[in-house]
Amino acid sequence: MRFPLLFSPFRIGAVEFKNRIVSTGHGTRLADRLVNDRLVAYHRARAKGGAGLIISEVAGVHDTAYYVGGTLKIDTDDALPGYRRLAEAVHEFDCRIIGQLFHAGRELAMMPDGSLPVSYSASDTPYERLHGVPRAMPKALIAEIVRGYAAGAARMVEAGLDGVEIVGAHGYLLAQFLNPRINRRADEYGGSVANRARLILDIASAVRPVLGKRLMGLRFSASEPGLPGGLDEAETHGVLALMAPHFDYLNVTIGSYSAIGSTLHTVPTMAMEPGYVAPLAGSVKARFGKPVLVSGRINRPDIAETIIAAGQADMCALTRGLIADPELPNKARAGRVEDIRACIGCNQACIGHNHKGVSISCIQHPETGRELEYGELRRAQILKRVLIAGGGPAGLKFAAVAASRGHDVTLYEREAQFGGQVRLAEKLPGRAEFGGIVLHLRREAERAGAKLLRGAALDAATVRRAQPDAVILATGARPRALDLPGGTEGAHVVEAWQVLAGRANIGGSVVVADWRCDWVGLGLAEMLARDGRKVRLCVAGYMPGETIQQYVRDEWLGRLHKLGVEIVPLARLAGADADSVYFEHMPSGEPIVCEGVDTLVTAMARESDADMEGELADFAGEVRLIGDCLSPRTAEEAVLDGLKAAWVL
Ligand code: SF4
């Protein structure tokens, strides 16, 4: 047993867990108010994969506990059948399930009809991130909400869950009451530490009697870095001293949704250290002597094992680890660590989808969130011989799935390495883990029996000789030739990929023209600024990184600010000469001139590399384009294309 502590049973009260691996509560956007088949299938896959505990996502306890579209509600009995099916599905695999009880307080952006909400909080303290001003909660409403928690807990017990978790973390209602800079009440719910903790204690007192032997946990942020006036560790311990005795376990996290700089911590990106919240959990465990769960970028079983061995926590959240690979626990337990598809912290399809209002998935594992469609891999009825051109994410995913279904698959990659653009992305500062996509997909394809050839281009002559049943074109995309109204005569212009590949000489004063508004412009600007260059990042959009997940972007913007990178928004590239670059201000059409420029780096639109499609016009078999070769998009769509094409082969 490689991870003896992680796979040792653990008991809290009357509830025993078969191991220490937890999927913590996270928004999936799979359900619409009520637990449905999609949400059951999603959690069932993680329970089947060996998780010890699943904490299901937040459920509103009161009419005013609305949050975002589809948020679960537990304030009426129509929630019961769905939760019942969820509990049964998870218990089938000897996995425990706890439900989160929730009120967002002032953290409300919009109502279902698109209107701005009337939100409630401890006081009418304005909040920065969503630009709102809540109403101070009347005492009668507080009493109603406390009753809502108790009624919600009773329903979860009736549905067969193993306990409830009170969400006091991440700047939601209960955290708003705890913070004296937000809670300015003059009644018994404001002022002293005891008064600010009173709401949580009222809830605990109301909920406990309905639980029987079920568990009651408290999730809270052990610190709120980046939130002006956020609670620090010492203040948190002050309120925990009152609250901890009333709960069966403490679920330690970090950060608050109330401010941009703090919300980054709620789902930390690949630029943050794995397991960085564990020391905070360790001091909670040492001081309060309660069972402790911890989250915070724990993406591998060895990190969890180390945290438990250090006595910093009893159970570890590998939530995104389970999103990326539901079978992570079973693989770790069997010692198949190399087979684990570790989460790379890109945030694109998990929390990124949540922010877009669409169902959860994973950039590496598009089956996530699509369990009803792609949950059970079936052997193909008619086995085919398939050749694939291109060993990037699309081609590799196709190879892995098609070979798993029994097809005879050979993949040709013309470069010496697999990966396509991913190999360039991983060269950027803080993006080294991005290469994990290719590493994992390559291993999956090899395990499935696909033949993977490197330094070998598939051409039309080879196809004619081999006469396969199908050819998959996954040859990616390439930079598009510049076509600017002002031309670039006399200018030193290099393309982003040349820079990333280390094939460009760059001057001391650089303008990065960023049409894409993704990770490329941000990463190049950081890379060049770190080398001591003066960098101006001019974006054809509202902000750099506009198309990527906001925590990834915001954390990156923080780094660029510290490096002194000048950002010019809404700038459409128009031309360049020997020492100036010319842009057009997008809304007004006025010129923007950057003078004293040595090098212009362009990160513009790409074009599909689909030349081979024409060369195969007379091929009688099936030809299918996937990934950027079909249409330049991101690695997420490339992997999804690979899955979909292989599924129907
Ligand atoms: S989308 Fe990225 S961050 Fe989210 S689970 Fe998958 S690999 Fe991890």
Boltz pocket constraint, residues with backbone or C-beta under 6 A from the ligand:
constraints:
  - pocket:
      binder: B
      contacts: [[A, 320], [A, 321], [A, 323], [A, 324], [A, 342], [A, 343], [A, 344], [A, 345], [A, 346], [A, 347], [A, 348], [A, 349], [A, 350], [A, 351], [A, 361], [A, 362], [A, 363], [A, 364], [A, 365]]
      max_distance: 6.0
